[in-house]
Amino acid sequence: MRVITVQVADGRVQLPPDVRDGTVVAVLAPDAEGFRLSEEDEQELSSALEEIRSGAYISGNELLAELKRA
């Protein structure tokens, strides 16, 4: 699992060619008010990014395997 940034062209999301057909994706799009996080959510996101940068994470496949076992 990964996070990528893409653009919409002619009303379609333009994904990189290595994203296979049938892949489920999540799309976050700003509305008229824009995209805002509360101070608490921003701090939580910042902490999570620091964990990722330090190598404290598991792959998406590992997460899915753990969820299946639970």
HTML snippet that shows the backbone in 3Dmol.js (N, CA, C, O; Angstrom):
<script src="https://3Dmol.org/build/3Dmol-min.js"></script>
<div id="view" style="width:600px;height:400px;position:relative"></div>
<script>
const pdb = `
ATOM      1  N   MET A   1       0.853  -1.162   0.000  1.00  0.00           N
ATOM      2  CA  MET A   1       0.000   0.000   0.000  1.00  0.00           C
ATOM      3  C   MET A   1       0.899   1.224   0.000  1.00  0.00           C
ATOM      4  O   MET A   1       1.950   1.228   0.641  1.00  0.00           O
ATOM      5  N   ARG A   2       0.492   2.254  -0.711  1.00  0.00           N
ATOM      6  CA  ARG A   2       1.292   3.469  -0.794  1.00  0.00           C
ATOM      7  C   ARG A   2       0.386   4.675  -0.983  1.00  0.00           C
ATOM      8  O   ARG A   2      -0.792   4.532  -1.311  1.00  0.00           O
ATOM      9  N   VAL A   3       0.926   5.832  -0.781  1.00  0.00           N
ATOM     10  CA  VAL A   3       0.210   7.082  -1.015  1.00  0.00           C
ATOM     11  C   VAL A   3       0.819   7.722  -2.247  1.00  0.00           C
ATOM     12  O   VAL A   3       2.037   7.878  -2.335  1.00  0.00           O
ATOM     13  N   ILE A   4      -0.025   8.091  -3.199  1.00  0.00           N
ATOM     14  CA  ILE A   4       0.447   8.769  -4.402  1.00  0.00           C
ATOM     15  C   ILE A   4      -0.412   9.996  -4.628  1.00  0.00           C
ATOM     16  O   ILE A   4      -1.559  10.050  -4.185  1.00  0.00           O
ATOM     17  N   THR A   5       0.135  10.968  -5.308  1.00  0.00           N
ATOM     18  CA  THR A   5      -0.599  12.174  -5.674  1.00  0.00           C
ATOM     19  C   THR A   5      -0.770  12.168  -7.181  1.00  0.00           C
ATOM     20  O   THR A   5       0.196  11.993  -7.924  1.00  0.00           O
ATOM     21  N   VAL A   6      -1.998  12.359  -7.627  1.00  0.00           N
ATOM     22  CA  VAL A   6      -2.284  12.338  -9.059  1.00  0.00           C
ATOM     23  C   VAL A   6      -3.173  13.525  -9.402  1.00  0.00           C
ATOM     24  O   VAL A   6      -3.641  14.238  -8.514  1.00  0.00           O
ATOM     25  N   GLN A   7      -3.399  13.729 -10.675  1.00  0.00           N
ATOM     26  CA  GLN A   7      -4.266  14.807 -11.128  1.00  0.00           C
ATOM     27  C   GLN A   7      -5.481  14.247 -11.846  1.00  0.00           C
ATOM     28  O   GLN A   7      -5.482  13.112 -12.322  1.00  0.00           O
ATOM     29  N   VAL A   8      -6.506  15.068 -11.910  1.00  0.00           N
ATOM     30  CA  VAL A   8      -7.697  14.732 -12.686  1.00  0.00           C
ATOM     31  C   VAL A   8      -7.571  15.437 -14.032  1.00  0.00           C
ATOM     32  O   VAL A   8      -7.308  16.638 -14.086  1.00  0.00           O
ATOM     33  N   ALA A   9      -7.756  14.695 -15.109  1.00  0.00           N
ATOM     34  CA  ALA A   9      -7.712  15.257 -16.459  1.00  0.00           C
ATOM     35  C   ALA A   9      -8.958  14.793 -17.201  1.00  0.00           C
ATOM     36  O   ALA A   9      -9.247  13.597 -17.250  1.00  0.00           O
ATOM     37  N   ASP A  10      -9.681  15.718 -17.766  1.00  0.00           N
ATOM     38  CA  ASP A  10     -10.919  15.406 -18.485  1.00  0.00           C
ATOM     39  C   ASP A  10     -11.883  14.606 -17.611  1.00  0.00           C
ATOM     40  O   ASP A  10     -12.575  13.709 -18.092  1.00  0.00           O
ATOM     41  N   GLY A  11     -11.920  14.947 -16.311  1.00  0.00           N
ATOM     42  CA  GLY A  11     -12.846  14.284 -15.400  1.00  0.00           C
ATOM     43  C   GLY A  11     -12.421  12.900 -14.950  1.00  0.00           C
ATOM     44  O   GLY A  11     -13.208  12.197 -14.316  1.00  0.00           O
ATOM     45  N   ARG A  12     -11.210  12.491 -15.256  1.00  0.00           N
ATOM     46  CA  ARG A  12     -10.717  11.157 -14.880  1.00  0.00           C
ATOM     47  C   ARG A  12      -9.449  11.286 -14.053  1.00  0.00           C
ATOM     48  O   ARG A  12      -8.602  12.143 -14.306  1.00  0.00           O
ATOM     49  N   VAL A  13      -9.340  10.415 -13.057  1.00  0.00           N
ATOM     50  CA  VAL A  13      -8.135  10.352 -12.246  1.00  0.00           C
ATOM     51  C   VAL A  13      -7.058   9.644 -13.054  1.00  0.00           C
ATOM     52  O   VAL A  13      -7.259   8.522 -13.518  1.00  0.00           O
ATOM     53  N   GLN A  14      -5.927  10.294 -13.218  1.00  0.00           N
ATOM     54  CA  GLN A  14      -4.831   9.737 -14.006  1.00  0.00           C
ATOM     55  C   GLN A  14      -3.864   9.007 -13.074  1.00  0.00           C
ATOM     56  O   GLN A  14      -3.058   9.637 -12.390  1.00  0.00           O
ATOM     57  N   LEU A  15      -3.950   7.677 -13.052  1.00  0.00           N
ATOM     58  CA  LEU A  15      -3.096   6.866 -12.192  1.00  0.00           C
ATOM     59  C   LEU A  15      -1.833   6.439 -12.932  1.00  0.00           C
ATOM     60  O   LEU A  15      -1.843   6.321 -14.157  1.00  0.00           O
ATOM     61  N   PRO A  16      -0.752   6.209 -12.200  1.00  0.00           N
ATOM     62  CA  PRO A  16       0.459   5.703 -12.846  1.00  0.00           C
ATOM     63  C   PRO A  16       0.200   4.337 -13.482  1.00  0.00           C
ATOM     64  O   PRO A  16      -0.689   3.613 -13.034  1.00  0.00           O
ATOM     65  N   PRO A  17       0.948   3.980 -14.502  1.00  0.00           N
ATOM     66  CA  PRO A  17       0.702   2.723 -15.208  1.00  0.00           C
ATOM     67  C   PRO A  17       0.910   1.475 -14.353  1.00  0.00           C
ATOM     68  O   PRO A  17       0.391   0.411 -14.693  1.00  0.00           O
ATOM     69  N   ASP A  18       1.659   1.577 -13.247  1.00  0.00           N
ATOM     70  CA  ASP A  18       1.884   0.391 -12.415  1.00  0.00           C
ATOM     71  C   ASP A  18       0.724   0.096 -11.468  1.00  0.00           C
ATOM     72  O   ASP A  18       0.763  -0.901 -10.747  1.00  0.00           O
ATOM     73  N   VAL A  19      -0.314   0.949 -11.456  1.00  0.00           N
ATOM     74  CA  VAL A  19      -1.517   0.656 -10.674  1.00  0.00           C
ATOM     75  C   VAL A  19      -2.415  -0.199 -11.561  1.00  0.00           C
ATOM     76  O   VAL A  19      -2.941   0.267 -12.571  1.00  0.00           O
ATOM     77  N   ARG A  20      -2.578  -1.460 -11.161  1.00  0.00           N
ATOM     78  CA  ARG A  20      -3.268  -2.427 -12.007  1.00  0.00           C
ATOM     79  C   ARG A  20      -4.790  -2.217 -12.036  1.00  0.00           C
ATOM     80  O   ARG A  20      -5.369  -1.689 -11.086  1.00  0.00           O
ATOM     81  N   ASP A  21      -5.416  -2.631 -13.120  1.00  0.00           N
ATOM     82  CA  ASP A  21      -6.872  -2.611 -13.226  1.00  0.00           C
ATOM     83  C   ASP A  21      -7.457  -3.405 -12.068  1.00  0.00           C
ATOM     84  O   ASP A  21      -6.936  -4.458 -11.699  1.00  0.00           O
ATOM     85  N   GLY A  22      -8.541  -2.894 -11.498  1.00  0.00           N
ATOM     86  CA  GLY A  22      -9.201  -3.570 -10.393  1.00  0.00           C
ATOM     87  C   GLY A  22      -8.684  -3.159  -9.031  1.00  0.00           C
ATOM     88  O   GLY A  22      -9.259  -3.540  -8.011  1.00  0.00           O
ATOM     89  N   THR A  23      -7.597  -2.378  -8.994  1.00  0.00           N
ATOM     90  CA  THR A  23      -7.065  -1.911  -7.720  1.00  0.00           C
ATOM     91  C   THR A  23      -8.058  -0.941  -7.089  1.00  0.00           C
ATOM     92  O   THR A  23      -8.557  -0.032  -7.752  1.00  0.00           O
ATOM     93  N   VAL A  24      -8.338  -1.138  -5.808  1.00  0.00           N
ATOM     94  CA  VAL A  24      -9.222  -0.224  -5.078  1.00  0.00           C
ATOM     95  C   VAL A  24      -8.383   0.939  -4.576  1.00  0.00           C
ATOM     96  O   VAL A  24      -7.342   0.734  -3.951  1.00  0.00           O
ATOM     97  N   VAL A  25      -8.832   2.158  -4.847  1.00  0.00           N
ATOM     98  CA  VAL A  25      -8.116   3.352  -4.405  1.00  0.00           C
ATOM     99  C   VAL A  25      -9.048   4.236  -3.595  1.00  0.00           C
ATOM    100  O   VAL A  25     -10.266   4.186  -3.765  1.00  0.00           O
ATOM    101  N   ALA A  26      -8.478   5.038  -2.718  1.00  0.00           N
ATOM    102  CA  ALA A  26      -9.228   6.037  -1.956  1.00  0.00           C
ATOM    103  C   ALA A  26      -8.849   7.404  -2.500  1.00  0.00           C
ATOM    104  O   ALA A  26      -7.676   7.669  -2.764  1.00  0.00           O
ATOM    105  N   VAL A  27      -9.830   8.267  -2.667  1.00  0.00           N
ATOM    106  CA  VAL A  27      -9.578   9.592  -3.213  1.00  0.00           C
ATOM    107  C   VAL A  27     -10.032  10.632  -2.200  1.00  0.00           C
ATOM    108  O   VAL A  27     -11.167  10.596  -1.725  1.00  0.00           O
ATOM    109  N   LEU A  28      -9.141  11.554  -1.874  1.00  0.00           N
ATOM    110  CA  LEU A  28      -9.479  12.695  -1.036  1.00  0.00           C
ATOM    111  C   LEU A  28      -9.468  13.922  -1.924  1.00  0.00           C
ATOM    112  O   LEU A  28      -8.458  14.216  -2.563  1.00  0.00           O
ATOM    113  N   ALA A  29     -10.566  14.634  -1.972  1.00  0.00           N
ATOM    114  CA  ALA A  29     -10.646  15.816  -2.822  1.00  0.00           C
ATOM    115  C   ALA A  29     -11.153  16.990  -1.991  1.00  0.00           C
ATOM    116  O   ALA A  29     -12.146  16.858  -1.276  1.00  0.00           O
ATOM    117  N   PRO A  30     -10.483  18.132  -2.080  1.00  0.00           N
ATOM    118  CA  PRO A  30     -10.950  19.286  -1.315  1.00  0.00           C
ATOM    119  C   PRO A  30     -12.302  19.761  -1.836  1.00  0.00           C
ATOM    120  O   PRO A  30     -12.584  19.692  -3.032  1.00  0.00           O
ATOM    121  N   ASP A  31     -13.117  20.236  -0.928  1.00  0.00           N
ATOM    122  CA  ASP A  31     -14.390  20.830  -1.347  1.00  0.00           C
ATOM    123  C   ASP A  31     -14.209  22.346  -1.396  1.00  0.00           C
ATOM    124  O   ASP A  31     -13.081  22.835  -1.338  1.00  0.00           O
ATOM    125  N   ALA A  32     -15.294  23.083  -1.500  1.00  0.00           N
ATOM    126  CA  ALA A  32     -15.220  24.536  -1.616  1.00  0.00           C
ATOM    127  C   ALA A  32     -14.518  25.168  -0.412  1.00  0.00           C
ATOM    128  O   ALA A  32     -13.921  26.239  -0.524  1.00  0.00           O
ATOM    129  N   GLU A  33     -14.594  24.499   0.734  1.00  0.00           N
ATOM    130  CA  GLU A  33     -13.978  25.038   1.944  1.00  0.00           C
ATOM    131  C   GLU A  33     -12.512  24.638   2.060  1.00  0.00           C
ATOM    132  O   GLU A  33     -11.810  25.128   2.944  1.00  0.00           O
ATOM    133  N   GLY A  34     -12.045  23.769   1.194  1.00  0.00           N
ATOM    134  CA  GLY A  34     -10.678  23.296   1.292  1.00  0.00           C
ATOM    135  C   GLY A  34     -10.585  22.116   2.239  1.00  0.00           C
ATOM    136  O   GLY A  34     -11.597  21.607   2.720  1.00  0.00           O
ATOM    137  N   PHE A  35      -9.379  21.695   2.495  1.00  0.00           N
ATOM    138  CA  PHE A  35      -9.139  20.546   3.355  1.00  0.00           C
ATOM    139  C   PHE A  35      -8.465  21.045   4.615  1.00  0.00           C
ATOM    140  O   PHE A  35      -7.351  21.565   4.553  1.00  0.00           O
ATOM    141  N   ARG A  36      -9.117  20.898   5.755  1.00  0.00           N
ATOM    142  CA  ARG A  36      -8.570  21.390   7.012  1.00  0.00           C
ATOM    143  C   ARG A  36      -8.611  20.291   8.063  1.00  0.00           C
ATOM    144  O   ARG A  36      -9.560  19.511   8.139  1.00  0.00           O
ATOM    145  N   LEU A  37      -7.573  20.251   8.859  1.00  0.00           N
ATOM    146  CA  LEU A  37      -7.510  19.335   9.990  1.00  0.00           C
ATOM    147  C   LEU A  37      -7.633  20.134  11.276  1.00  0.00           C
ATOM    148  O   LEU A  37      -7.182  21.277  11.363  1.00  0.00           O
ATOM    149  N   SER A  38      -8.247  19.519  12.265  1.00  0.00           N
ATOM    150  CA  SER A  38      -8.251  20.150  13.577  1.00  0.00           C
ATOM    151  C   SER A  38      -6.825  20.121  14.107  1.00  0.00           C
ATOM    152  O   SER A  38      -5.992  19.371  13.596  1.00  0.00           O
ATOM    153  N   GLU A  39      -6.535  20.917  15.111  1.00  0.00           N
ATOM    154  CA  GLU A  39      -5.189  20.929  15.683  1.00  0.00           C
ATOM    155  C   GLU A  39      -4.819  19.543  16.214  1.00  0.00           C
ATOM    156  O   GLU A  39      -3.676  19.107  16.081  1.00  0.00           O
ATOM    157  N   GLU A  40      -5.785  18.859  16.814  1.00  0.00           N
ATOM    158  CA  GLU A  40      -5.553  17.510  17.339  1.00  0.00           C
ATOM    159  C   GLU A  40      -5.249  16.527  16.208  1.00  0.00           C
ATOM    160  O   GLU A  40      -4.316  15.730  16.312  1.00  0.00           O
ATOM    161  N   ASP A  41      -6.035  16.580  15.125  1.00  0.00           N
ATOM    162  CA  ASP A  41      -5.808  15.686  13.985  1.00  0.00           C
ATOM    163  C   ASP A  41      -4.474  15.982  13.311  1.00  0.00           C
ATOM    164  O   ASP A  41      -3.778  15.064  12.876  1.00  0.00           O
ATOM    165  N   GLU A  42      -4.117  17.261  13.222  1.00  0.00           N
ATOM    166  CA  GLU A  42      -2.844  17.631  12.612  1.00  0.00           C
ATOM    167  C   GLU A  42      -1.671  17.089  13.439  1.00  0.00           C
ATOM    168  O   GLU A  42      -0.680  16.620  12.878  1.00  0.00           O
ATOM    169  N   GLN A  43      -1.784  17.152  14.762  1.00  0.00           N
ATOM    170  CA  GLN A  43      -0.736  16.620  15.632  1.00  0.00           C
ATOM    171  C   GLN A  43      -0.641  15.098  15.494  1.00  0.00           C
ATOM    172  O   GLN A  43       0.457  14.541  15.455  1.00  0.00           O
ATOM    173  N   GLU A  44      -1.792  14.431  15.422  1.00  0.00           N
ATOM    174  CA  GLU A  44      -1.806  12.976  15.259  1.00  0.00           C
ATOM    175  C   GLU A  44      -1.155  12.576  13.930  1.00  0.00           C
ATOM    176  O   GLU A  44      -0.373  11.626  13.877  1.00  0.00           O
ATOM    177  N   LEU A  45      -1.480  13.297  12.871  1.00  0.00           N
ATOM    178  CA  LEU A  45      -0.887  13.023  11.564  1.00  0.00           C
ATOM    179  C   LEU A  45       0.620  13.271  11.592  1.00  0.00           C
ATOM    180  O   LEU A  45       1.392  12.481  11.049  1.00  0.00           O
ATOM    181  N   SER A  46       1.029  14.348  12.211  1.00  0.00           N
ATOM    182  CA  SER A  46       2.449  14.666  12.316  1.00  0.00           C
ATOM    183  C   SER A  46       3.198  13.572  13.070  1.00  0.00           C
ATOM    184  O   SER A  46       4.288  13.171  12.664  1.00  0.00           O
ATOM    185  N   SER A  47       2.621  13.092  14.157  1.00  0.00           N
ATOM    186  CA  SER A  47       3.240  12.010  14.934  1.00  0.00           C
ATOM    187  C   SER A  47       3.341  10.734  14.114  1.00  0.00           C
ATOM    188  O   SER A  47       4.358  10.043  14.155  1.00  0.00           O
ATOM    189  N   ALA A  48       2.287  10.423  13.371  1.00  0.00           N
ATOM    190  CA  ALA A  48       2.292   9.226  12.532  1.00  0.00           C
ATOM    191  C   ALA A  48       3.357   9.324  11.450  1.00  0.00           C
ATOM    192  O   ALA A  48       4.035   8.338  11.161  1.00  0.00           O
ATOM    193  N   LEU A  49       3.515  10.497  10.850  1.00  0.00           N
ATOM    194  CA  LEU A  49       4.538  10.676   9.818  1.00  0.00           C
ATOM    195  C   LEU A  49       5.939  10.508  10.402  1.00  0.00           C
ATOM    196  O   LEU A  49       6.816   9.942   9.749  1.00  0.00           O
ATOM    197  N   GLU A  50       6.157  10.991  11.620  1.00  0.00           N
ATOM    198  CA  GLU A  50       7.455  10.807  12.272  1.00  0.00           C
ATOM    199  C   GLU A  50       7.742   9.325  12.507  1.00  0.00           C
ATOM    200  O   GLU A  50       8.871   8.872  12.320  1.00  0.00           O
ATOM    201  N   GLU A  51       6.721   8.571  12.917  1.00  0.00           N
ATOM    202  CA  GLU A  51       6.884   7.125  13.108  1.00  0.00           C
ATOM    203  C   GLU A  51       7.279   6.456  11.802  1.00  0.00           C
ATOM    204  O   GLU A  51       8.172   5.609  11.776  1.00  0.00           O
ATOM    205  N   ILE A  52       6.615   6.835  10.726  1.00  0.00           N
ATOM    206  CA  ILE A  52       6.910   6.256   9.409  1.00  0.00           C
ATOM    207  C   ILE A  52       8.332   6.589   8.996  1.00  0.00           C
ATOM    208  O   ILE A  52       9.065   5.717   8.529  1.00  0.00           O
ATOM    209  N   ARG A  53       8.727   7.839   9.165  1.00  0.00           N
ATOM    210  CA  ARG A  53      10.089   8.250   8.795  1.00  0.00           C
ATOM    211  C   ARG A  53      11.147   7.492   9.590  1.00  0.00           C
ATOM    212  O   ARG A  53      12.245   7.250   9.090  1.00  0.00           O
ATOM    213  N   SER A  54      10.819   7.117  10.829  1.00  0.00           N
ATOM    214  CA  SER A  54      11.789   6.397  11.665  1.00  0.00           C
ATOM    215  C   SER A  54      11.773   4.893  11.380  1.00  0.00           C
ATOM    216  O   SER A  54      12.559   4.142  11.960  1.00  0.00           O
ATOM    217  N   GLY A  55      10.879   4.452  10.486  1.00  0.00           N
ATOM    218  CA  GLY A  55      10.823   3.036  10.121  1.00  0.00           C
ATOM    219  C   GLY A  55       9.861   2.222  10.963  1.00  0.00           C
ATOM    220  O   GLY A  55       9.826   0.997  10.847  1.00  0.00           O
ATOM    221  N   ALA A  56       9.075   2.882  11.815  1.00  0.00           N
ATOM    222  CA  ALA A  56       8.139   2.178  12.698  1.00  0.00           C
ATOM    223  C   ALA A  56       6.788   2.005  12.005  1.00  0.00           C
ATOM    224  O   ALA A  56       5.819   2.691  12.330  1.00  0.00           O
ATOM    225  N   TYR A  57       6.740   1.084  11.053  1.00  0.00           N
ATOM    226  CA  TYR A  57       5.482   0.811  10.345  1.00  0.00           C
ATOM    227  C   TYR A  57       5.539  -0.611   9.790  1.00  0.00           C
ATOM    228  O   TYR A  57       6.591  -1.251   9.770  1.00  0.00           O
ATOM    229  N   ILE A  58       4.369  -1.087   9.336  1.00  0.00           N
ATOM    230  CA  ILE A  58       4.306  -2.371   8.647  1.00  0.00           C
ATOM    231  C   ILE A  58       3.736  -2.118   7.252  1.00  0.00           C
ATOM    232  O   ILE A  58       3.103  -1.092   7.003  1.00  0.00           O
ATOM    233  N   SER A  59       3.966  -3.057   6.362  1.00  0.00           N
ATOM    234  CA  SER A  59       3.463  -2.889   4.998  1.00  0.00           C
ATOM    235  C   SER A  59       1.944  -3.084   4.968  1.00  0.00           C
ATOM    236  O   SER A  59       1.358  -3.627   5.904  1.00  0.00           O
ATOM    237  N   GLY A  60       1.334  -2.643   3.906  1.00  0.00           N
ATOM    238  CA  GLY A  60      -0.101  -2.836   3.733  1.00  0.00           C
ATOM    239  C   GLY A  60      -0.475  -4.307   3.718  1.00  0.00           C
ATOM    240  O   GLY A  60      -1.505  -4.697   4.268  1.00  0.00           O
ATOM    241  N   ASN A  61       0.367  -5.129   3.085  1.00  0.00           N
ATOM    242  CA  ASN A  61       0.106  -6.571   3.045  1.00  0.00           C
ATOM    243  C   ASN A  61       0.177  -7.184   4.438  1.00  0.00           C
ATOM    244  O   ASN A  61      -0.622  -8.056   4.779  1.00  0.00           O
ATOM    245  N   GLU A  62       1.142  -6.723   5.250  1.00  0.00           N
ATOM    246  CA  GLU A  62       1.239  -7.213   6.634  1.00  0.00           C
ATOM    247  C   GLU A  62       0.004  -6.819   7.438  1.00  0.00           C
ATOM    248  O   GLU A  62      -0.513  -7.609   8.228  1.00  0.00           O
ATOM    249  N   LEU A  63      -0.461  -5.593   7.230  1.00  0.00           N
ATOM    250  CA  LEU A  63      -1.665  -5.128   7.928  1.00  0.00           C
ATOM    251  C   LEU A  63      -2.873  -5.983   7.554  1.00  0.00           C
ATOM    252  O   LEU A  63      -3.633  -6.406   8.425  1.00  0.00           O
ATOM    253  N   LEU A  64      -3.048  -6.235   6.267  1.00  0.00           N
ATOM    254  CA  LEU A  64      -4.180  -7.051   5.826  1.00  0.00           C
ATOM    255  C   LEU A  64      -4.100  -8.456   6.406  1.00  0.00           C
ATOM    256  O   LEU A  64      -5.118  -9.018   6.808  1.00  0.00           O
ATOM    257  N   ALA A  65      -2.909  -9.023   6.454  1.00  0.00           N
ATOM    258  CA  ALA A  65      -2.747 -10.355   7.022  1.00  0.00           C
ATOM    259  C   ALA A  65      -3.109 -10.356   8.509  1.00  0.00           C
ATOM    260  O   ALA A  65      -3.755 -11.287   8.989  1.00  0.00           O
ATOM    261  N   GLU A  66      -2.694  -9.313   9.241  1.00  0.00           N
ATOM    262  CA  GLU A  66      -3.034  -9.219  10.668  1.00  0.00           C
ATOM    263  C   GLU A  66      -4.541  -9.084  10.856  1.00  0.00           C
ATOM    264  O   GLU A  66      -5.116  -9.693  11.759  1.00  0.00           O
ATOM    265  N   LEU A  67      -5.182  -8.281   9.998  1.00  0.00           N
ATOM    266  CA  LEU A  67      -6.629  -8.100  10.118  1.00  0.00           C
ATOM    267  C   LEU A  67      -7.381  -9.395   9.853  1.00  0.00           C
ATOM    268  O   LEU A  67      -8.407  -9.655  10.482  1.00  0.00           O
ATOM    269  N   LYS A  68      -6.888 -10.201   8.937  1.00  0.00           N
ATOM    270  CA  LYS A  68      -7.529 -11.499   8.648  1.00  0.00           C
ATOM    271  C   LYS A  68      -7.409 -12.456   9.832  1.00  0.00           C
ATOM    272  O   LYS A  68      -8.300 -13.268  10.081  1.00  0.00           O
ATOM    273  N   ARG A  69      -6.306 -12.349  10.550  1.00  0.00           N
ATOM    274  CA  ARG A  69      -6.103 -13.214  11.716  1.00  0.00           C
ATOM    275  C   ARG A  69      -6.938 -12.785  12.918  1.00  0.00           C
ATOM    276  O   ARG A  69      -7.238 -13.601  13.790  1.00  0.00           O
ATOM    277  N   ALA A  70      -7.309 -11.523  12.967  1.00  0.00           N
ATOM    278  CA  ALA A  70      -8.035 -10.983  14.132  1.00  0.00           C
ATOM    279  C   ALA A  70      -9.490 -11.416  14.154  1.00  0.00           C
ATOM    280  O   ALA A  70     -10.230 -11.048  15.065  1.00  0.00           O
TER     281      ALA A  70
END
`;
const viewer = $3Dmol.createViewer("view");
viewer.addModel(pdb, "pdb");
viewer.setStyle({}, {cartoon: {color: "spectrum"}});
viewer.zoomTo();
viewer.render();
</script>
